[in-house]
Amino acid sequence: MQTVSWKNKRALISVSDKTGIVPFARGLKGLGMEILSTGGTAKHLRENGIEVTDVSSVTHFPEMMDGRVKTLHPAIHGGLLGLRNNPEHVSAMEKHGIRPIDMVVVNLYPFAKTIEKPGVTPEEAIEQIDIGGPSMIRSASKNHESVLVLTDPSDYSRILSLLEQETEIGMDVRRGLAQKAFATTGEYDRRIALYFEGLLAGGDGSTSSSELPETISLSLTKIQGLRYGENPHQSAALYAPSGVKTGFANATKLHGKELSYNNFLDAQAAWSLVSEFSDPSVVIVKHNNPCGVSLGDTLLSAYVQARDTDPVSSFGGVVAVNRPLDRETALEMSKIFLEVVIAPEFTGDALEILTKKKDIRLLVLKKGSEEGRGLDLRNIDGAFLVQTPDTQVAPPLSELKFEGDVKPTQAQVADALFAFAVSKHVKSNAIILVRDRMTIGIGAGQMSRVDSVRLSGMKATRSTPGTILASDAFFPFRDGIDEAAKLGVAGIIQPGGSIRDAEVFQAVKDHGMFMILTGMRHFRH
């Protein structure tokens, strides 16, 4: 490669995050480069014995308006944008005394961190919107053939090493830095736009309007690569929106190998469902459907009841609990193979027991991590389907409607509401049989509702007479009620709204059941 000297070339450094900047700047000075700088960065470098040239001595204008105006000047942007191989550009630069700038090292005002602070005002947030930084980054990135642009401190040592070799920096490296730079400014603008969307919605900038926006910008950062996707021939990785600190992007893995693509899907399904309940709760998921759910007086009793809903499917399942996982529950869990266990906390005894199983993954996810999910997006060919998340379960008790000649007991109503909450998380058509706050049988993902009723009975490992049945959507015919009667179901909870509701209600009376109508559907395709 062509030998290149960096002596007398110029780097402009202006950073909010000063991580690694001193050794990097010292390395540039060692190569003979001149360093231009501004404000706090210039002060920081000088305090560490690094000579810098103030940008104001280049622009011949002082920094003004509380630092809002300092680099927005032709002497800076002309030095960044001027094409070195264009005679007209070179002539214009010489005529106006503009010297080339060969490197820009910039990171931006901490807008995202500012708006995360409790009680931050719009005025405080707006003051942290960087103007000069993005402008310099974009100018340098546009002219990346001549200007190196660094926005990430993790790139400093790699680039300094390349510079020290005194060879030309390859185009792949330059374009890679420019791509990262444009992604940085794009994500920065996206966060600002979301903040203003929150202000327009009447909030404090931290929440979005319930109205779906006209445009949605996706900027995702790779968190980790995965061995493969749903199948071994598919590539996969985990990404998260920049700045997100909730959910699985912020989970802590205490033990076991990395989670797979399917593990993440099942873990999300299990955690979303267990987070519906305030009592000690356990959810076991297999192939993205719950195969056992229970509330209990203790976590141990809830786990045993959930597991025994479908012991065959529970083997190799993903388990989520909503209480610190204790020794007794861990001992019971250790009796079978489990892929993943998710809890808000593990006691020392529980960790000692479960970490003896090398293939199990133990994941800590704090309560509340299921909140702030934003919009639900699903891709179809050439487009995305977008909806608000399904955050409701059933209306208040006072708004429920009742059909049939039999009145449910208080305990039966509680079981019905529990069953309906479970149905929200089961693939449609979903039918759930419960008794005493535990699932008895689950019919999931069938093409007809009556077949889901039959399947719930087939999957039941405990007796079904006296159970409560939940349906995620209305019964289109009375045949589903007739099949439920064969299982001995005492009562049903469902949204209602079929054109044959009268026929369905008559079936309830014919079989001596009660029916609770929620008026709320929970399809999950």
MIZA-652753 format. One record per residue: x, y, z of N, C-alpha, C, CB in turn. Coordinates in steps of 0.05 Angstrom, whole numbers, plus 5000, padded with zeros to 4 digits. Each point is the difference from the previous one (the first is absolute). Glycine has a CB too. Layout:
BEGIN
XYZXYZXYZXYZ;...
This chain:
BEGIN
501749765000498350245000501850255000496349755024;502550474968501450254999500750105028497750124956;504849985047500850105026498750285004504449754998;494650295026498650245007501150125025495849844977;504850415024500850145024497750165010504850024985;494749975041497850155013501150255013497549585007;505150484989501150245012498850254987504349755008;495050445010498850254992497149984990504550164989;494449595011497149984994498550075025500849644965;496650425032498450115022497749825007501350464985;498349525041497749855012498450195017502649564999;494850444998498250165016498749825021499250334962;501349735063498949835022498150165017504249725000;493350185002498050135017498149785011500350444974;500149485051498649765010498650065027503349714977;494350195026498750005027501049775016495950224980;504249545008501049765013503150004996495649744993;505950315028502950034997501549735005499550485015;499049304985501349745003502249964979495749825019;506750134990502249934982501150234983498049564999;501050685004500750224982502950095005495250144997;505749865028502750105006502249834987498350185043;501749554960502049844987499850014969500149705040;497550334950499750014971501150274990495949715003;503550515010501050264992503050015003495750215013;505449665008502950005003501349844977499450035051;499349764941501049844977500050174974498449585022;499550584974499950174976502250205001495049944997;505550185026502150205003502749874994497350265034;503049494974502549854995500549964971499449785043;498450224941500349974971500550274986497049605002;503050615014500550274989497550154992504349834985;493350075023497550134992499450245018498349564983;500550645005498950235015497249935009502850334973;496649745052497349945011498550265004501849585023;495950444964498250225004497949915021500750184953;498449995064498149925020498350235010503149635013;494950315003498150205009499549965030497950024955;501450205058498950005027501249805020496050154979;502249685032500849815020502049804991495650075020;504249854955501949804989502950125000496349784972;503950475018502650134999501250035028498550254959;499849825060500950035028501049735011496750385007;501849414987500749735010502649914988495249895005;505250164969502549914988502450165010497549874959;502250395045502250165010500749925028498550384972;499549565045500549915027501649745001495850225014;504249634964501549754998502550044983495749745005;505250514992502550054987500049984970502049855040;495750174947499849984971499550274988498449525003;503350574979499750264988497750004979504950095007;493450114994497850014981499750284989497649645025;501250384952499350264988497150055003503749964967;495550265044497250075004498750044973500950215045;496749694952498550034975499550304995497849555006;501950605015499550294996502350144986497149995042;505449914961502250124986500049934971502749985042;495849814950499749934972497750154987501849555010;496050485005497650144989500250305003497349605011;504450495008500350285007497450115011503450064964;495049765048497650085014500149865027497350064958;501950075064500049875026497749805002502250405021;498149414997497649845007498050195012502749575007;494750404986498050185010497449865006502250374974;496049785038497349905006500149745016498250214958;503449805064500349775018501149754985496350185028;505449874952501249784986498349894977502349895041;495350234955498349904978501350054973496050095028;505650124969501350064975503050005004496050274985;505349545002502949995001501249874975499749985050;499249814940501249864977498450044974501849665031;495950484971498450044976501250244984495749825024;506350124960501550214986501349884975500950255044;499349914935501349894975502949915004497150314974;504349815045502849925005500149715010501350485009;496649435004499849735010498849824978499650165048;498049914943498649814982501350014972495850075026;505450154967501550004975502449825001498550474992;502849525031502249825004499249715001502350355025;495249594981499049735001498949914973498950065048;499650124939498549934976501650034974495950135024;506250034976501550064976501349744988500950465017;498649494958501149774986502950054993495449884982;506449955027502850054996500949964971500749855047;497750004938500749954971498450174981501249545013;497450664998498450184983501450274999495749755012;505450334965501550254998498450245009502649804963;494850215031498450235008499750025030497549974957;502249805056499849995029502750095012496549634998;505750264992502650075010500550304997501749534989;497650584988500450284995498450175019500849904951;496750025054498250155018501250005028496049894972;505049875037501149985026502550185003498349535003;503450474977502450175001499250305000502649654976;495450425008499250284998499050105027498849934952;499849905063498750105025501649915024495649984977;506849915019501749935023498949775016501450475002;497349334985498849775013502049774998495250164991;505749735032501749774999498449755004503850275019;497049514968498549755002500149895029501149894953;496749985055499949855025499849714993497750385026;504149464984500449724990498649805018504350144980;494949945044498749815018498150155018504049704999;493750195006498050115020499549785021497950304965;502549785060499449825022497950135017504849815001;492850114997497750135012498149795012500450394968;498749655056497649885010498150215012502549565009;495050384993498050205002499150065029498549874955;500250365049498950065026498249775009500150504989;499949445037498649775011496950045002504249885025;494550154952497250065000498449765013500550284959;500149475032498549775010500349975031500749784955;501850265055500449985029498550225015504449784992;495550454995498750235013497049955004503450314980;495349594999497049965002499349775018499550204955;502549635052499449775018500050095029502049694967;499050555039500250105027497250075010504750174992;494649765033497450075010499650305002500049585026;497750524965499350285003501450194980499249895046;502150004934501350184981497950174985503949674995;496750595002498150184986500650004970499650285042;498449804942500550034971502350194994495249914993;505150305023502150194995502849875004497050375015;503249465006502549865005500549804979499450065049;498649804942500349804978500950134974496549715022;502150514971500650134975502850114999495250124996;505849975027502850115001502049784994498550345034;500849414969501849784994499749894972499949895048;498850264934499849934972502550124986494849995000;506949844991502550084987499450094971502749685030;498550544963499750114972502749984985496350315016;505749814996502650004986501249724997500750455018;498949385002501149734999499049844976500550015049;496849964949498949854977500850134973496249865029;504050414970500850134975502849924992497050395012;504949615007502749924994500249714992501650355031;496949484984500049714993499049964972499349895048;498550244945498949964973501850114978495450025020;505950214985501850114981502449814995498650475014;502549445008502349824998499349734987501950215041;495749694966499149754989499550024970498049885044;500950344948499550054971502649994985495950275010;506249845002502650024986502049795012499250504991;499749265015501649805014502449904984495849865022;504250194952502449924984502450165009497149894961;502550355050502250175009500150055030499850214955;497949745058499850065029499249755016498750484989;502949455031499349785018498050115021504549774992;493450095013498050095019499749795022497650284965;502949795060499849825022497950105020504849864994;493249975011497850075018499949815024497550194962;504149605037499949795020502749965013496349774975;504050275051502649975013501349724996498550335033;499849474962501149734996501649984975496149825025;503750384957501649994975502750145003495750004975;504850145047502550165002502549834996497550315031;502849484984502549845000500449874973499549925049;498449994939500349874973500950204979496449685012;502450564988500750204980502850115006495250124994;505549925031502750105006502149804991498250255040;501349504964501849794990500450024970498749705038;499150344947500250024971501650254992495649764996;503950465018501550254994503049975005495950265012;504849595009502849975007501549834980498750045047;499849804937501349854978500850174977497349615014;501750644986500750204979499349894972503650195030;494249684968499049924973497250114997502749575001;496450444974497450124994497849845014501850174956;496349975056497749875012498149904978500550295042;498949454958498449894978497250114999502849595004;496050394973497250104996498049855017501250144954;499249605050498249855016499950105029500849604972;501550475038500250125027498650275001504349765009;496350414971498850264999496949994998504250174979;494949655004497149984996498749885025500649954950;500849865063498949895024499750215022502149564988;499850615015499850225019497850204993504949955009;494850104965497950184991497349885004503150194966;496649555029497449875005499350025030500949684962;501050265055499450025029499350295008503249615009;498250584978499450285007497250084992504850104994;494449834982497250064991498049855017501650084953;499049685055498149855018499850155027501249564977;501150555032500050155026498250244998504649845009;495750324970498450244998497049934995504050264983;495649535002497249914995498649925026501449854954;500049995062498849925026499650245018502249554995;499750635005499850245017497550164992505050025004;494650024971497650154991497449845006502850214964;497449525035497649845006499250045029501349674965;500650335053499450035028498850285006503749685011;497350524975498950275003497250014990504650204996;494949684981497350004988498049865019502050004954;498849775058498349865019499450175024501849574984;500250585025499550185023497950214994504849925015;495550214961498050204992497349884996503750274979;496249485011497549864997498649985027501749744961;499950205060498949985027499050275010503049635009;498450584984499150275008497450074987504750145007;495149794967497550064985497649845012502750104959;497949675052497949835012499250105027501749614975;499650615034499250115026501549885023495650084982;506549765012501649885022502550165005498249554988;503750315024502650135007502249934980498749995048;500549884930502049934980500849715002501550474999;497849395023500949735004498049804989502550155040;495149934954498049824990499050094973498649895046;500249934939499150064973497050025000503949774980;495050375000497250024996498749734994500650474984;496949495025498649754993499449994970498149995046;501950244941499649994971502549894986496950405003;502749444977502349894985501350224983497949544999;504750495003501350224985500049964970502950065039;497450154946500149994971502549864990497350424998;504949615017502549874992501249875025500850334963;500649455033501449865021502849944991495749795017;506250304999502849964993501149775018500650494986;500649325002501249785015503150024998496049704991;505250315033502950005001500849805022500450494985;500749295007500549785018503049945002495549804988;505350155037502849935005500249715007500950465016;501149404972500449725004500949955029501049934951;497549915064500849945027501849755001495750205016;503549604969501649754998499149844976500650005050;501449854939499349814980498949745012503650194971;494749675015498849755009501049774982495950245018;504249524993501149784985498549964974501349785043;496150254957498349984976497250105007502849624981;495550395000497350095004498149785009500850354966;496749665024498149795008501049724992496350344996;505349664982501149754990503050044994495549874980;506049925020502950024997501050144974500349605028;498050394951500950124975499450304999499249564978;499750565044499450285000501950155019495149904991;506050334999501750165017498250185018503650004964;497550075059498450165019501850165019496449664997;502550555014501450165020497950155016504150064971;496750045052498250155018500750304996499549625034;498650544960500350294997498250145020501349954951;499450305056498350165017500250294991500649695039;497250464963500250294994502050135018495250014986;506450175003502150145016498750145024502850074958;498549895065499150145024497949845016500950424977;498149365012498049845014501349855024497349954957;501550085066501149875024498049835014503150385005;494949524980497949845012500049734986497250405012;501349414999499649744987502549854997496250194976;503949645004502249814997502650144991496749654989;503250605001502450144995501550075025497950194959;500749805064501350065026499949775019498750484993;500749284998499949775017502949915008495749854978;504550025045502649915009500049695000500650425029;501249474956500349705000501949925021499049984951;500149865068501749915022501449744995496950235030;502049614951501249734996499049894974500249925050;501549914938499249854976501150134975496049855024;503750004954500950104974498150214990502149564990;498650574988498450224990497249904991504250234985;493949955018497349934992499849984970498150225041;500349604949499549974971497850194991501649525002;498050504973497850154988497349905012502650074957;497049675043497549895011499750045030500049674963;502350325051500050055029499050285005503849695007;497150514978499150275004497050034995504650174987;494449714992497150014994498449885023501049984951;499849795059498649875021500350155027500649564977;501850555027500450155025498250255001504749825002;495150314975498250244999497149925005503250224968;496049565020497249915004499549935029499949824954;502050045059499649935028500050245018502249564991;499750635005500250235017497650184997504949984997;494150054978497750184996497549895015501850124955;497949615045497749895014500350015030499249704961;503150225050500350005029499850285011502949604997;497750604987499850285009497250105002504450084979;493649775012497250075003499149985029499249844953;502250005063498949925026501650125023498449584980;500250485042501350115024500549785021497850444991;500649355010500549785018502349834990495149995012;506149855006502249824991499149844975501849975048;499750054930499149894975502349864985496550364997;502849434988501949864984498849954973502149785041;499550264938499149954972502149824987497550454997;501649344990501849834985499250024971500849685039;501150384943499450044972501649794983499250495008;499549414972501249824981499150084972500249625034;501750434948499350074973498250254999500649524986;500050675031498750265000497149995010502950134963;496249655049497449985012500449915029497849894956;500650225063500249905027498949725001499550465019;501949364994498949735005499349955029502849844962;497750365055499249985027500250275014501449535002;496550565012499950255014498649965026500050274956;501149855065498749975026500750235019500049514994;498050575022500550175023500149825024497750404979;503749685042500249835024500450175025501849634972;497850245051500750135025503050025003495849825020;505750004967502950015000500949964971500449835048;502150254947501149954973500249704994502650435003;498149425017500249714996497449874992503649995034;494250084980497449894992499250094972498649995049;501950264945499450104973501549854979499050455019;503649494986501749864980498949724996504050275012;495549585010499149724997497449994985502349895044;495950294962497350004986500350074970497850135044;504050064950500450084972501349774985500550485013;501649394999501349784987498249774995504250145022;494049804997498349774998497650044982501549885045;498150364945498050044979500749834976499150475016;503449534977500949844976502949925005496850254968;503749545048502749925007501749934976498249835042;500650064937501649934976501150254987497149584994;501150625001500950244987501850175018495849994974;503949995052501750165018502949934998496150045031;504549714962502749914997501350164977498949535017;503450604989501350174980498650274996501449594978;497050495041498550254997501650245010495849755004;503050494993501050255010498250095023502050134954;499149925069498450065024500550295008500249525015;497650624992500250275011498550015026500450214954;500849925066498750035026500050305007501449535015;496850565001499850285007500850065029496450054966;505049765046501150045027502949915000495449935021;506250164999502749895002499949705002501650425023;500049444961500049714999501449895024499950004950;498749835066501049905025501149724998496750305024;504449604997501349745001498149784994503250175033;494449834979498149784997499049984971498650055048;500950184940499049994972502349924981496750365010;505749734996502349924984500549705001502150455008;497649435016500349715003498049854982501750065047;495850044953497949874984500650034970496750085036;504250164956500750054972502349824991498550475005;503349475013502449854992499449714993502650295029;494949624976499349734995499549944970497949995045;501750224939499649964971501950194985495249855007;505150104967501650184984498350244992502749614982;498450635024498850254992502050164983497050005042;502150134937501850164983500850275014497849794960;500250355050500450275011498350045025501250184954;499949955066498450095023500450305003500349545024;497550614977500150295002498750085027499950064949;501450105066499050095026501050285005499849535018;498850624999501050275008502449985018495450184996;505149585015502249965018500349715006499450465021;503149454985500549725008501350015028500449844952;498650005067501449995025502649844996495750025026;506250014994502549864998499749704998502150375025;496049524991499549715000498949914973499250025049;499050144940498949934974502149994978495650215014;506249994987502250014980501849765003499850505000;500949435025501749775005498849744989501850235041;495649744961498649764990499950004970497349985042;501850244946499550004971502650024984495650205009;506449925001502550034984501549734998500450485015;498749325000501249734996499149884974500049945050;497950174938499049904974501250184979495749825020;506350084965501550174982498450114977504049745013;493950134979498650084976497750195005501249574981;498250495044497850185006501050294998497849665030;500550534960500750285000498450135022501150014950;500250155066498750155022500150304994501349645034;496450484966499850284990498650175021499949844952;501350385055498750205018498750224984503349895037;494150154967498650224987498250135021500149764954;500350495050498650145022497150054992504350215015;494049785005497250074997499850284989498649705037;499750344943499850254986501450014974499650215044;502049584950501549994974498149954977504049845024;493550074983498149954978498650264992499349535017;501250694997498750254994501650164979498150015047;500650194942501350174981500749864974501850255038;496549564953500749854977499750164974498549605024;500050624978499650154975498149864981504650205005;495949834970498349884980500849714994499250454980;498949395012500549734991500350004969497549805039;504850104951500550004971500349714991502150465002;496749474976500549744987500450054970497249765035;504850114954500550054972498649804982504450185013;494649934965499049844978501650084976495349965019;504549904958501650074977499750294992499649534985;502650625017500050284990498650205018500149814956;499150115069498650185017500149915029496950124962;502150045056499749935028497150045008504850125010;494249705007497450055014500750115027497749624975;501050595033500650145025497450035016503850254979;496449695047497750035017500950085028497449664974;500850465041500650055029499949735014498150474998;503549495023500149755014497449945014504950055006;494549694998497649915014500650005029498449724961;501150505053500750035028497749965019503450324986;494149655004497749965017499349705000498350474990;500349455031499149725002496949994999504149885027;494650224994497150005001499150265013499849505003;497850594991499050255013499549955029497950144957;501650075059499449975028497649825005501950455008;498049435015497949815007497250124996503149795033;496750474973497450134997499050024971501150265041;500849714940499350024972499649734986502550434999;497949355016499649744989497049944998504449845019;494850004961497249924997499849705004499250384967;498549535043499749725007497649894985502050085046;498249674945497949864987499749725013500950244957;496749655040499449745012498350025025504249834981;494749955028498350005024501649965025496349834972;506250095025501749945023501850245006500049514990;500350565035501750235008502649895010496050285011;506349834979502649905009500750095028501550004952;500049845061501150085027502250204996498749555020;502150575002502350194999502549864990497950275037;502549484973502449854992499949934971500349815046;497450134943499749934972500550254982496749645012;502550594997500650254985503050055000495550195012;505849765011502950045001501449804981499650165048;499549594951501149814982499650084971499249645034;498450474961499350084972501950224991495249875007;505250335010501850224993502949914996497050315025;503849504992502749884997500249864973500449945050;497649904944500049854974500050194976497649625023;500950604979499950194978502750144996495150065008;506349995014502750124998501949814986499150265042;500649484964501849804987499349994970500349745043;497150274950499249984972501250214983495849795015;504850444996501250234985502749924990497550325028;503949494984502749934994500349744985501450265040;496349624952500049744986499250054971498949755043;502550114939499450034972497149944994504749884989;494050294995497249964993499749764980499150505007;498749364994497850035018500849895028496649974962;502950175059501049935026497749925019504050304994;496249475018498149915021501649915024496649864965;502650245059501549955024498049885021503450374990;497349405021498549895023501650055025497949644970;500750475051501350055025498349915024502450394979;498949565043498749955025501950085023497149624980;501950525039501650085023502650154992498149615025;501650574956502250184991502449844988498750325036;500649464951502149854985498849904974502449875043;499250114937499049894974499749705002502350384975;495549525013499449725000500649894972496550065036;502850094943500449924973500150254982497849555008;503950444971500350234982499749904971503050245033;495149884953499749954972500950244984496149695009;506150284976501350234987500249964970502550095042;497250134943500850024972498449834981504350095017;493249844990498449844981498550184981499549645035;499950254942498650164979497150045006503249824967;495650015050497250045008499850005030498349784958;499950385053499850035029499149745013499150494994;499149374993499049755012502249805003495550094980;506449905001502349825002501850085023499849914951;500550355055501650095023498749915026501650394973;495749615028498649905024500649705004496350344994;503549514984500649715002502949965009496649914964;505350255024502849965007500650075029501150114952;497550095059500550075028499349765018499050494990;498949365003499349775015502049774996495250134996;505749844979502049794994502650055015497949944955;502950315048502550075014499849995030501250284960;496449715051499650025029501149755013495950284994;505749755027501049785016498549975026504550064979;493850145027498349985024497149994991503450265028;494849684990497249984993499050274991499449625033;498850384948498950254989497350085010502649904960;495849935052497450095011500450235021498149544992;500350675005500250225019502050214992498649695035;502750284942502050204992498650244988503349644991;498250585006499150244987501550024973499050245044;499649834935501250014973500150294991498349544989;504050535000500450274988500549974971501850185043;497050004941500450014971501050284993496449654992;505750364991501150274994498250164981504549805005;493650074982498150144982497349865002503850134968;494249995019497349905003499749724988498350475000;499649395009499249754988498250054976500449765045;500350154931498350064977497549824999504150144976;496049635038497749815000499849895029500649894950;497249975055499749885026501649745003495550205002;505749704976501349745002502350015020498849914953;502650325050502150025019499049975029502450304968;495249815037498849985027499249715005498350474997;500649394982499249725003502449835007496250074968;506149985019502449855005501150065028501150004951;498750255058500850075027498349855021501550454983;495949525011498349865018500849715004496250304986;504849574992501049735002502349975019498549934953;503050295050502350005019499250075028502950134962;494649945042499050075027500650285008500649535011;499950654969500650285006497750135015503050024959;497650135062498050135016499250274990501749755039;500250394949499550274990502050084979498050125044;501450094941501650094978500350305001498449614972;504050495021500550284997500950044971501250075049;497650134938500750054971499150284994499449514988;501650604989499250284994497150044993504650054984;494249755002497350044989500250174974498049975046;499850064941499950174976499549854974503050295023;496449454979499349844976497150064992503249635014;496350354960497350034990498249785010501750234959;499549555052498549785011500249995030500849744958;499650495055500250015029497649885013502850414996;494849644993497649905013500049695001497550404983;503549484995500349714998502049905021498850014951;503450145052502149925019499050035028503550154968;495050075038499050045027497949785007500750494995;497849424985498049795005501449745008496850224968;505549735018501549765006501150005029501349964952;499550285057500950035028497749935019503250364986;494449745008497749935017499349714999498350464993;501949424983499349724996501849825017498550104954;504049985049502049845015500450085029502249924956;496250275053500250095028502650135007497049635011;504150534970502550145005499550305005502449674970;499650475038499950294999501950094978498950045050;500850214941501850124980500550295007498349694964;504350385035500850285005501050124973501349895048;497650344946500750144975501850245006495749854979;506650165008501950225006499850224979503049675021;496050274955500050214979502750064989496050185021;506049664986502850064992501349744988500450375036;500549654940501249774986503150015003496149994967;505149775033502949995003501249804979499650115049;499949944926501449844979503050025003496050064969;505349725026503049994999500849824978500450095050;500250034927500749844976503049954998496050194976;
